[in-house]
Amino acid sequence: LIQGIKDDFENGAGEFEETKEEARRQVMTYISETNKDMNGIIMRKVENDGMLEQCDKEKLDVFDQTKNPLWMVVNSTIFSEDQNPIVAVIDGLLPLVNESIEGYCQKDGPTTKPPEVENCNKDEYVKIADYVERVDQIIQENLFKPDDDGAKIQAQLGFLDVKKLFDKRIEELFNGDVKCPDELDKLKKEWMPSLNKCMAEFMNSNKQFSNMTRLERIQCTKELRVAMEARRAELLQKELEAIEAGGAGGGDDVVTFPDEGSK
């Protein structure tokens, strides 16, 4: 896949813009399919009490090594004005690509058309409400009162649901040419690592869920929720300031944020 994309650029297989768009489509399709595969592996790990077959372990290692470089390829197809930066990024990725990685590649297919961006702050605000709703469900149903292993498994599956929401939104943002970079940074650099930390905590076989205090069970998830609510408050404040300043949010273009009752 990656070598083929490089060859397309170097061989002048078509107009640069068309080649660039096709390269982004192929890589985004691969990342999307990879995320689905990873989520399936994580679910199997949860269901098997932290145990994985060797093949699944190797897949996770490969995905972890190539995930960030693949996103760099996507970024380069969005912002580069000529092929040189794109080829340079691909050259850095190729040493990580071997037959085993290529064996995981899925058939190319159409990527989902990204939703139109009307207002980055509003769009992010609405998405955070979805994340918070699922996180609250995990806290209330699986972490606050229950202390058996069944609740532990359900909490892990709940975290996986949140990860799927994050993955889907990250893909939408990249497909939309990263018109909302602040939201992307928040997801990739803060919330996804925090979520992974919470998932790892409950997959730790040395920690007995039934022996954890309520505070220990909810602490990590609560911290993630607090960060999300702080971001929502920040977005709302930005919009209020824009309205007061009579900028893009003022006059006939005032953006009304949905209240909690509308969720």
C-alpha positions as CSV (number, residue, x, y, z in Angstrom):
1,L,0.0,0.0,0.0
2,I,2.6,2.6,1.1
3,Q,5.1,1.7,-1.6
4,G,2.4,1.9,-4.2
5,I,1.4,5.4,-3.1
6,K,5.1,6.5,-3.3
7,D,5.4,5.0,-6.8
8,D,2.2,6.9,-7.9
9,F,3.8,10.2,-6.9
10,E,7.2,9.5,-8.3
11,N,5.9,8.0,-11.6
12,G,3.5,10.8,-12.2
13,A,0.5,8.5,-12.4
14,G,-1.8,11.4,-12.7
15,E,-2.4,15.1,-11.8
16,F,-0.8,15.9,-8.5
17,E,-4.0,16.9,-6.7
18,E,-5.8,13.8,-7.9
19,T,-2.9,11.6,-6.8
20,K,-2.8,13.4,-3.5
21,E,-6.6,12.9,-2.9
22,E,-6.4,9.2,-3.9
23,A,-3.4,8.6,-1.5
24,R,-5.3,10.2,1.3
25,R,-8.4,8.1,0.5
26,Q,-6.3,4.9,0.5
27,V,-4.5,5.6,3.8
28,M,-7.7,6.8,5.5
29,T,-9.5,3.6,4.4
30,Y,-6.6,1.5,5.8
31,I,-6.6,3.4,9.1
32,S,-10.4,3.0,9.4
33,E,-10.2,-0.7,8.8
34,T,-7.2,-1.0,11.2
35,N,-9.2,0.8,14.0
36,K,-12.0,-1.7,13.6
37,D,-9.6,-4.6,13.7
38,M,-7.9,-3.1,16.8
39,N,-11.2,-2.7,18.6
40,G,-12.1,-6.3,17.8
41,I,-8.8,-7.4,19.4
42,I,-9.3,-5.3,22.5
43,M,-12.8,-6.8,22.9
44,R,-11.4,-10.3,22.6
45,K,-8.8,-9.3,25.2
46,V,-11.6,-8.1,27.6
47,E,-13.6,-11.2,27.1
48,N,-10.6,-13.5,27.6
49,D,-9.6,-11.9,30.9
50,G,-6.6,-10.1,29.4
51,M,-5.3,-13.0,27.3
52,L,-4.6,-12.8,23.6
53,E,-3.4,-15.1,20.9
54,Q,0.1,-14.5,19.6
55,C,-1.2,-13.3,16.2
56,D,-3.4,-10.6,17.9
57,K,-0.5,-9.5,20.0
58,E,1.7,-9.0,16.9
59,K,-1.1,-7.1,15.2
60,L,-1.4,-4.7,18.1
61,D,2.3,-4.1,18.1
62,V,2.3,-3.4,14.4
63,F,-0.7,-1.1,14.6
64,D,0.9,0.8,17.5
65,Q,4.2,1.3,15.6
66,T,2.6,2.5,12.4
67,K,-0.4,4.5,13.7
68,N,1.3,7.9,14.1
69,P,3.4,7.7,10.9
70,L,0.2,6.8,8.9
71,W,-1.5,9.9,10.3
72,M,1.6,11.9,9.2
73,V,1.1,10.7,5.7
74,V,-2.6,11.9,5.8
75,N,-1.5,15.2,7.2
76,S,1.1,15.6,4.4
77,T,-1.5,15.0,1.7
78,I,-3.6,17.8,3.2
79,F,-1.0,20.5,3.6
80,S,1.7,19.8,1.1
81,E,1.8,21.9,-2.1
82,D,4.1,19.4,-4.0
83,Q,5.0,15.7,-3.8
84,N,8.4,16.1,-2.1
85,P,7.2,16.4,1.6
86,I,4.7,13.6,1.0
87,V,7.4,11.3,-0.4
88,A,9.7,12.3,2.5
89,V,7.2,11.2,5.1
90,I,6.5,7.9,3.2
91,D,10.3,7.2,3.1
92,G,10.3,7.5,6.9
93,L,7.4,5.1,7.1
94,L,8.6,2.4,4.7
95,P,11.2,0.9,7.1
96,L,8.2,0.0,9.4
97,V,6.3,-1.6,6.6
98,N,7.0,-5.3,5.9
99,E,5.1,-8.2,4.6
100,S,3.2,-8.8,7.8
101,I,1.9,-5.3,7.8
102,E,0.9,-5.4,4.2
103,G,-0.9,-8.7,5.0
104,Y,-3.3,-6.8,7.3
105,C,-4.3,-4.3,4.6
106,Q,-8.0,-4.3,3.8
107,K,-9.5,-3.9,0.4
108,D,-9.8,-0.3,-0.7
109,G,-13.2,1.1,-0.3
110,P,-14.9,4.5,-0.2
111,T,-14.4,6.5,2.9
112,T,-17.3,8.2,4.5
113,K,-18.0,11.7,3.2
114,P,-17.2,14.1,6.1
115,P,-19.9,16.2,7.6
116,E,-19.9,19.9,6.6
117,V,-18.2,22.1,9.2
118,E,-20.5,24.9,10.3
119,N,-18.9,26.0,13.5
120,C,-15.9,24.1,15.1
121,N,-16.8,25.1,18.6
122,K,-20.4,24.1,18.3
123,D,-19.5,20.8,16.6
124,E,-17.0,19.9,19.2
125,Y,-19.4,20.9,22.0
126,V,-22.1,18.5,20.6
127,K,-19.6,15.7,20.2
128,I,-18.3,16.1,23.8
129,A,-21.9,15.7,25.0
130,D,-22.0,12.2,23.4
131,Y,-18.7,11.2,25.0
132,V,-19.8,12.5,28.5
133,E,-23.1,10.6,28.2
134,R,-21.3,7.3,27.6
135,V,-18.7,8.0,30.3
136,D,-21.5,8.8,32.8
137,Q,-23.1,5.5,32.0
138,I,-19.9,3.6,32.7
139,I,-19.5,5.4,36.0
140,Q,-23.1,4.9,37.2
141,E,-23.7,1.4,36.0
142,N,-20.3,-0.3,36.2
143,L,-18.0,1.6,38.6
144,F,-19.9,3.4,41.3
145,K,-21.7,0.5,43.0
146,P,-20.9,-2.8,41.4
147,D,-17.7,-4.5,42.4
148,D,-17.8,-7.9,40.7
149,D,-15.8,-9.0,37.6
150,G,-18.9,-8.8,35.4
151,A,-19.0,-5.0,36.1
152,K,-15.3,-4.8,35.3
153,I,-15.9,-6.4,31.9
154,Q,-18.8,-4.1,31.2
155,A,-16.7,-1.1,32.1
156,Q,-13.9,-2.2,29.7
157,L,-16.5,-2.7,26.9
158,G,-17.8,0.8,27.8
159,F,-14.3,2.3,27.4
160,L,-14.1,0.5,24.0
161,D,-17.4,2.3,23.0
162,V,-15.8,5.6,23.9
163,K,-12.7,4.8,21.9
164,K,-14.9,4.0,18.9
165,L,-16.5,7.5,19.3
166,F,-13.0,9.0,19.4
167,D,-11.8,7.0,16.4
168,K,-14.9,8.0,14.3
169,R,-14.5,11.7,15.1
170,I,-10.8,11.7,14.4
171,E,-11.5,10.1,11.0
172,E,-14.2,12.7,10.3
173,L,-11.8,15.5,11.1
174,F,-9.1,14.2,8.8
175,N,-11.5,13.5,6.0
176,G,-12.6,17.1,6.4
177,D,-9.1,18.4,5.8
178,V,-8.6,19.2,9.6
179,K,-10.7,22.3,9.6
180,C,-11.0,22.0,13.4
181,P,-7.3,21.4,14.5
182,D,-7.9,22.3,18.1
183,E,-10.5,19.6,18.5
184,L,-8.2,17.1,16.8
185,D,-5.3,17.9,19.1
186,K,-7.6,17.5,22.2
187,L,-8.7,14.1,21.0
188,K,-5.4,12.7,19.9
189,K,-3.0,14.2,22.5
190,E,-5.1,14.4,25.6
191,W,-8.3,12.4,25.7
192,M,-7.2,9.3,23.8
193,P,-4.1,8.8,26.0
194,S,-6.3,9.4,29.1
195,L,-8.8,6.8,27.9
196,N,-6.1,4.3,27.1
197,K,-4.8,4.8,30.7
198,C,-8.2,4.0,32.1
199,M,-8.5,0.9,29.9
200,A,-5.1,-0.3,30.9
201,E,-5.9,0.1,34.6
202,F,-8.8,-2.3,34.4
203,M,-6.9,-4.8,32.2
204,N,-4.1,-5.0,34.8
205,S,-4.3,-8.6,36.1
206,N,-2.5,-7.6,39.3
207,K,-5.5,-5.4,40.3
208,Q,-8.5,-7.2,41.7
209,F,-11.6,-5.2,40.8
210,S,-13.5,-6.5,43.9
211,N,-10.7,-5.2,46.2
212,M,-10.6,-1.7,44.7
213,T,-12.4,1.1,46.6
214,R,-15.1,3.1,44.9
215,L,-12.7,6.0,44.6
216,E,-10.1,3.8,43.0
217,R,-12.6,2.4,40.5
218,I,-13.9,5.8,39.4
219,Q,-10.9,8.0,39.7
220,C,-9.4,7.7,36.2
221,T,-12.7,7.9,34.5
222,K,-13.8,10.8,36.6
223,E,-10.7,12.7,35.7
224,L,-11.4,12.2,32.0
225,R,-15.0,13.4,32.5
226,V,-13.9,16.5,34.4
227,A,-11.5,17.3,31.5
228,M,-14.3,17.0,29.0
229,E,-16.7,19.2,31.0
230,A,-13.9,21.8,31.4
231,R,-13.4,21.8,27.6
232,R,-17.2,22.3,27.1
233,A,-17.2,25.2,29.4
234,E,-14.2,26.7,27.5
235,L,-16.0,26.3,24.2
236,L,-19.2,27.9,25.5
237,Q,-17.1,30.8,26.9
238,K,-15.4,31.3,23.5
239,E,-18.8,31.5,21.8
240,L,-20.2,34.0,24.3
241,E,-17.1,36.2,23.8
242,A,-17.5,36.0,20.1
243,I,-21.1,37.1,20.4
244,E,-20.3,40.0,22.7
245,A,-17.5,41.1,20.4
246,G,-20.0,41.1,17.5
247,G,-17.8,38.8,15.5
248,A,-18.7,35.7,13.5
249,G,-20.9,34.5,16.3
250,G,-22.9,37.7,16.5
251,G,-25.8,39.3,14.7
252,D,-27.8,37.0,12.4
253,D,-25.0,34.4,12.6
254,V,-25.3,33.7,16.4
255,V,-24.7,30.0,17.0
256,T,-27.0,28.5,19.7
257,F,-25.4,25.7,21.6
258,P,-27.7,22.8,22.5
259,D,-28.7,22.7,26.2
260,E,-28.5,19.6,28.3
261,G,-32.3,19.0,28.0
262,S,-32.0,18.7,24.2
263,K,-29.5,15.7,24.5
